């Protein structure tokens, strides 16, 4: 029996799984601590709407999905921080409205096609070199963001008022986290699919919290669980 890693598409799939599995939980830890676990599912549905729009207007779907997800992430954060809507209400508005728009577009295009199914359920064996470079760039930015602003992310996750008292730019930190989350969900869709990308962000964090005590340990273990889950899955 031949070695699967002899095939280039298997190598790309493995690398894509490792990068997605590492990036997603590193942001998911701070999302969970903010009690915004459902933001991952919400942005995944928004990204699906973006994919549907891209397919029907014949534009590169990941680009339209990225714009939609980041725009929704910023809008949700603005609504939540300015108390225009409670956090859970803002998530519900974007989740159901984007799902409705996606259903209308899919119906207009005579139902699902193979490309849309690939984003919905994931198609890790079709991950391209462009997908890997985009994931690599996102990974570098995410690692830099978490390492540089780890203390700020931790403080804003546990006590926003204390963070503001300490001079932390809470709005900018939250906005950066929201943008990176939207980008992570969009670029990970080809690897794990819209239906599971939220699980990859949150579930490894929940598992790590059961195994560790310190925040840095939890971050490391959640990344490890995420990578193992993506590769074995």
The 8 nearest C-alpha neighbors of each residue, nearest first, counted from 0:
[[1, 2, 3, 5, 4, 6, 9, 7],
 [2, 0, 3, 5, 4, 6, 9, 7],
 [1, 3, 4, 5, 0, 6, 9, 10],
 [4, 2, 5, 6, 1, 9, 10, 0],
 [5, 3, 6, 2, 10, 9, 7, 8],
 [4, 6, 3, 2, 7, 1, 9, 10],
 [7, 5, 4, 9, 8, 3, 10, 2],
 [6, 8, 10, 9, 11, 5, 4, 12],
 [7, 9, 11, 10, 6, 124, 12, 125],
 [10, 8, 12, 11, 7, 6, 4, 13],
 [9, 11, 13, 7, 12, 8, 4, 14],
 [12, 10, 8, 14, 9, 13, 15, 7],
 [11, 13, 9, 15, 123, 10, 124, 14],
 [14, 12, 10, 16, 15, 11, 9, 17],
 [13, 15, 17, 11, 16, 12, 10, 18],
 [16, 14, 12, 18, 13, 17, 11, 131],
 [17, 15, 13, 229, 19, 14, 230, 18],
 [16, 18, 226, 20, 14, 15, 19, 21],
 [17, 19, 21, 15, 20, 16, 22, 14],
 [20, 18, 22, 16, 21, 17, 187, 23],
 [19, 21, 226, 225, 17, 229, 18, 22],
 [20, 22, 222, 18, 19, 226, 23, 225],
 [21, 23, 19, 25, 20, 24, 138, 18],
 [22, 24, 200, 25, 26, 21, 20, 19],
 [25, 23, 27, 200, 26, 222, 221, 22],
 [24, 26, 22, 23, 27, 28, 218, 222],
 [27, 25, 24, 28, 23, 29, 30, 180],
 [28, 26, 24, 200, 30, 201, 29, 25],
 [27, 29, 31, 26, 30, 204, 25, 24],
 [28, 30, 32, 31, 27, 26, 33, 156],
 [31, 29, 27, 33, 28, 35, 32, 36],
 [30, 32, 34, 36, 28, 33, 29, 35],
 [31, 33, 29, 34, 30, 156, 28, 157],
 [32, 34, 156, 30, 31, 35, 29, 157],
 [35, 33, 31, 32, 36, 30, 37, 29],
 [36, 34, 33, 30, 37, 38, 31, 86],
 [35, 37, 31, 38, 34, 30, 39, 201],
 [38, 36, 39, 40, 35, 41, 90, 197],
 [37, 39, 41, 36, 35, 40, 42, 90],
 [40, 38, 197, 37, 42, 41, 43, 36],
 [41, 39, 43, 197, 37, 38, 42, 44],
 [40, 42, 94, 38, 44, 43, 39, 90],
 [41, 43, 45, 39, 44, 68, 40, 46],
 [42, 44, 40, 46, 41, 45, 193, 39],
 [45, 43, 47, 46, 41, 42, 98, 94],
 [44, 46, 42, 48, 97, 47, 43, 68],
 [45, 47, 64, 49, 43, 68, 48, 44],
 [48, 46, 44, 50, 49, 45, 43, 51],
 [47, 49, 101, 45, 51, 46, 50, 97],
 [50, 48, 64, 46, 63, 52, 47, 51],
 [49, 51, 60, 47, 53, 64, 52, 48],
 [52, 50, 48, 54, 49, 53, 47, 55],
 [51, 53, 49, 55, 50, 54, 56, 48],
 [54, 52, 60, 58, 50, 56, 51, 63],
 [55, 53, 57, 51, 52, 56, 60, 50],
 [54, 56, 52, 57, 53, 51, 108, 104],
 [57, 55, 53, 54, 58, 52, 51, 59],
 [58, 56, 54, 55, 53, 59, 60, 52],
 [57, 59, 53, 56, 60, 54, 63, 62],
 [58, 60, 62, 61, 53, 57, 63, 54],
 [61, 59, 53, 50, 63, 62, 58, 54],
 [62, 60, 64, 63, 59, 65, 50, 185],
 [61, 63, 65, 60, 64, 59, 66, 53],
 [64, 62, 49, 66, 60, 65, 53, 61],
 [63, 65, 49, 46, 61, 50, 67, 62],
 [66, 64, 62, 68, 63, 67, 185, 61],
 [65, 67, 63, 69, 64, 68, 70, 62],
 [66, 68, 64, 70, 65, 49, 69, 46],
 [69, 67, 181, 71, 46, 65, 70, 42],
 [68, 70, 181, 72, 178, 66, 71, 67],
 [71, 69, 67, 73, 68, 72, 66, 74],
 [70, 72, 74, 68, 69, 73, 75, 67],
 [73, 71, 69, 75, 177, 70, 74, 68],
 [72, 74, 76, 70, 71, 75, 77, 69],
 [75, 73, 71, 77, 76, 72, 78, 70],
 [76, 74, 78, 72, 77, 73, 89, 71],
 [75, 77, 79, 73, 74, 78, 80, 72],
 [78, 76, 74, 80, 79, 75, 81, 73],
 [79, 77, 83, 75, 81, 76, 84, 80],
 [78, 80, 82, 76, 86, 77, 81, 85],
 [79, 81, 77, 82, 78, 76, 170, 83],
 [80, 82, 78, 83, 79, 77, 84, 76],
 [83, 81, 79, 84, 80, 78, 85, 77],
 [82, 84, 78, 81, 79, 85, 80, 77],
 [83, 85, 82, 78, 89, 79, 88, 86],
 [86, 84, 88, 87, 79, 82, 89, 83],
 [85, 87, 79, 89, 88, 90, 84, 75],
 [86, 88, 90, 89, 85, 91, 35, 84],
 [89, 87, 91, 85, 90, 86, 84, 92],
 [90, 88, 92, 86, 91, 87, 84, 75],
 [89, 91, 87, 88, 93, 92, 94, 41],
 [92, 90, 88, 94, 89, 93, 95, 87],
 [93, 91, 89, 90, 94, 95, 96, 88],
 [92, 94, 96, 90, 91, 95, 97, 89],
 [95, 93, 41, 91, 97, 92, 96, 90],
 [94, 96, 98, 97, 93, 92, 91, 99],
 [95, 97, 99, 93, 98, 94, 92, 100],
 [98, 96, 100, 45, 99, 95, 94, 93],
 [97, 99, 95, 101, 96, 100, 44, 94],
 [98, 100, 96, 102, 97, 101, 95, 103],
 [99, 101, 97, 103, 102, 98, 104, 96],
 [100, 102, 48, 98, 104, 99, 103, 105],
 [101, 103, 105, 99, 100, 104, 106, 98],
 [104, 102, 106, 100, 101, 105, 107, 99],
 [105, 103, 107, 101, 106, 102, 100, 108],
 [106, 104, 110, 102, 108, 107, 103, 101],
 [105, 107, 110, 103, 109, 104, 108, 102],
 [106, 108, 104, 105, 109, 103, 110, 102],
 [107, 109, 105, 106, 110, 104, 55, 111],
 [110, 108, 106, 107, 105, 111, 112, 104],
 [111, 109, 105, 106, 108, 112, 107, 104],
 [112, 110, 115, 105, 116, 113, 109, 108],
 [111, 113, 115, 114, 116, 110, 109, 117],
 [112, 114, 116, 115, 117, 111, 118, 119],
 [115, 113, 117, 116, 112, 118, 111, 54],
 [114, 116, 117, 118, 112, 113, 111, 119],
 [117, 115, 119, 113, 118, 114, 120, 112],
 [118, 116, 121, 122, 114, 115, 119, 120],
 [117, 119, 121, 192, 115, 116, 189, 188],
 [120, 118, 193, 116, 192, 117, 121, 115],
 [121, 119, 192, 117, 118, 116, 194, 193],
 [192, 120, 122, 191, 189, 117, 118, 190],
 [123, 121, 117, 189, 124, 125, 190, 120],
 [122, 124, 190, 12, 125, 126, 189, 121],
 [125, 123, 12, 122, 126, 8, 9, 11],
 [124, 126, 123, 122, 127, 8, 12, 189],
 [127, 125, 123, 124, 12, 130, 11, 189],
 [128, 126, 130, 129, 125, 131, 11, 8],
 [127, 129, 131, 130, 132, 126, 11, 133],
 [130, 128, 132, 127, 131, 133, 126, 134],
 [131, 129, 127, 133, 128, 132, 126, 134],
 [130, 132, 134, 128, 129, 133, 135, 15],
 [133, 131, 135, 129, 134, 130, 136, 128],
 [134, 132, 130, 136, 135, 131, 137, 129],
 [135, 133, 137, 131, 132, 136, 138, 130],
 [134, 136, 132, 138, 133, 137, 131, 139],
 [137, 135, 133, 139, 138, 134, 132, 140],
 [136, 138, 134, 140, 135, 139, 141, 133],
 [139, 137, 135, 141, 136, 140, 134, 142],
 [138, 140, 136, 142, 137, 141, 143, 135],
 [139, 141, 137, 143, 138, 142, 144, 136],
 [142, 140, 144, 138, 143, 139, 137, 145],
 [143, 141, 145, 139, 144, 140, 138, 146],
 [142, 144, 140, 146, 141, 145, 147, 139],
 [143, 145, 141, 147, 142, 146, 148, 140],
 [146, 144, 149, 142, 148, 143, 147, 141],
 [147, 145, 143, 149, 144, 148, 142, 141],
 [146, 148, 144, 145, 149, 143, 150, 142],
 [147, 149, 151, 145, 150, 146, 144, 152],
 [150, 148, 145, 152, 146, 151, 147, 153],
 [151, 149, 153, 152, 148, 154, 147, 146],
 [150, 152, 148, 154, 153, 149, 155, 167],
 [153, 151, 149, 155, 150, 154, 148, 156],
 [152, 154, 156, 150, 151, 155, 149, 157],
 [155, 153, 151, 156, 157, 152, 162, 158],
 [154, 156, 159, 152, 158, 153, 157, 162],
 [157, 155, 153, 33, 154, 32, 158, 152],
 [156, 158, 154, 155, 153, 159, 32, 33],
 [159, 157, 161, 155, 160, 154, 156, 162],
 [160, 158, 155, 162, 161, 163, 157, 154],
 [161, 159, 163, 162, 158, 164, 155, 165],
 [162, 160, 164, 163, 158, 159, 165, 154],
 [161, 163, 159, 165, 164, 160, 167, 154],
 [164, 162, 166, 160, 167, 165, 161, 159],
 [165, 163, 161, 166, 162, 160, 167, 159],
 [166, 164, 162, 163, 167, 161, 160, 168],
 [167, 165, 163, 164, 168, 162, 169, 161],
 [166, 168, 163, 162, 169, 165, 151, 164],
 [169, 167, 171, 170, 172, 166, 163, 162],
 [168, 170, 172, 167, 171, 173, 163, 155],
 [171, 169, 173, 172, 168, 174, 80, 175],
 [170, 172, 174, 173, 169, 168, 175, 176],
 [173, 171, 169, 175, 174, 170, 176, 168],
 [174, 172, 176, 170, 175, 171, 169, 177],
 [173, 175, 171, 177, 176, 172, 170, 178],
 [176, 174, 172, 178, 177, 173, 171, 179],
 [175, 177, 173, 179, 174, 178, 180, 172],
 [176, 178, 174, 180, 72, 175, 179, 173],
 [179, 177, 181, 175, 69, 180, 176, 72],
 [180, 178, 182, 176, 181, 177, 183, 175],
 [181, 179, 183, 177, 182, 178, 176, 184],
 [180, 182, 69, 68, 178, 184, 179, 183],
 [181, 183, 179, 185, 180, 184, 65, 186],
 [184, 182, 180, 186, 185, 181, 187, 179],
 [183, 185, 187, 181, 182, 186, 43, 180],
 [184, 186, 182, 183, 187, 65, 188, 46],
 [185, 187, 183, 188, 184, 182, 134, 189],
 [188, 186, 190, 184, 185, 189, 19, 183],
 [189, 187, 192, 190, 193, 191, 185, 118],
 [188, 190, 121, 122, 118, 187, 192, 123],
 [189, 191, 123, 187, 121, 188, 122, 192],
 [192, 190, 121, 188, 196, 195, 189, 187],
 [121, 193, 191, 188, 120, 119, 118, 194],
 [192, 194, 119, 43, 188, 196, 195, 120],
 [193, 195, 192, 196, 120, 119, 197, 43],
 [196, 194, 198, 197, 193, 192, 191, 199],
 [195, 197, 199, 198, 193, 191, 192, 194],
 [198, 196, 39, 40, 200, 195, 199, 201],
 [197, 199, 195, 202, 201, 200, 196, 203],
 [200, 198, 196, 197, 201, 202, 23, 225],
 [199, 201, 23, 24, 27, 197, 198, 202],
 [200, 202, 198, 27, 204, 203, 199, 197],
 [201, 203, 205, 198, 204, 199, 206, 200],
 [204, 202, 221, 206, 205, 225, 224, 201],
 [203, 205, 221, 207, 202, 201, 206, 28],
 [206, 204, 202, 208, 203, 207, 201, 209],
 [205, 207, 203, 209, 204, 208, 202, 210],
 [208, 206, 204, 221, 210, 209, 217, 205],
 [207, 209, 205, 206, 210, 211, 217, 204],
 [210, 208, 207, 206, 211, 205, 212, 204],
 [209, 211, 207, 208, 206, 212, 217, 220],
 [212, 210, 208, 217, 209, 207, 216, 213],
 [211, 213, 214, 217, 208, 216, 210, 209],
 [214, 212, 216, 215, 217, 211, 218, 208],
 [213, 215, 217, 216, 218, 212, 211, 153],
 [216, 214, 218, 217, 213, 219, 220, 212],
 [217, 215, 219, 213, 218, 214, 220, 211],
 [218, 216, 214, 220, 215, 207, 219, 211],
 [217, 219, 215, 221, 216, 220, 25, 214],
 [218, 220, 216, 222, 217, 221, 215, 223],
 [219, 221, 223, 217, 222, 207, 218, 216],
 [220, 222, 203, 204, 207, 224, 218, 223],
 [223, 221, 21, 225, 219, 220, 224, 24],
 [222, 224, 220, 226, 225, 221, 227, 219],
 [225, 223, 221, 227, 222, 226, 203, 228],
 [224, 226, 20, 222, 228, 223, 227, 203],
 [225, 227, 20, 17, 229, 223, 228, 21],
 [226, 228, 224, 230, 225, 229, 231, 223],
 [229, 227, 225, 231, 226, 230, 232, 224],
 [228, 230, 16, 232, 226, 20, 227, 231],
 [229, 231, 227, 232, 16, 228, 226, 17],
 [230, 232, 228, 229, 227, 226, 16, 13],
 [231, 229, 230, 228, 227, 191, 16, 226]]
